[in-house]
Amino acid sequence: MRSTYRVLAYLVAAGVLAQAASVAYAWFTVIQQIDEGGVFDKNEGPNPGHLTHAITGMAVIPLIALAFLVVSFFARVPGGVRWAGLTFGLTALQVALAFVAFSAPVVGTLHGLNAIALLGVPLVAAHRARRAGTAAAAQPVAAAA
């Protein structure tokens, strides 16, 4: 179960990296289209980068973060529930900030900053789980009486 905990933590972090890559691809695509004389408006529809960013951010990462939280109760990682709960909370905040940013674009700054926290927290959780597993493996097994 500790391995599952670690994998889910790494998946959340990988999802954040995928988010950064997809939004960068999306906006550089828009810039290229504008440089070529195109326009960016609602008639174009979402480009693949924006679509990937939306689906990953509103469905995939939240589901992984929820699974991470559930698994944390069984993984027996010291402080694991706290780190998984923090990851889930940051994920919920990230989604909320995204929705608010559509009405108040300056909030998008907080969305970007929170993404950095959402990358770091599950990486710390995975590292702590690995250390806990290594420590548990190093302890001698009690002899059966």
Buried (B, 14 or more C-beta within 10 A) or exposed (E): BBEBBBBBBBBBBBBBEBBBEBBEBBBEBBEEBEEEEEEEEEEEEEBEBBEBBBEBBBEBBBEBBBBBBEBBEEBBBEBBBEBBBBBBBBBEBBBBBBEBBEEEEEBBEBBBEBBEBBBBBBBBBBEBBBEBBEEEEEEEEEEEE
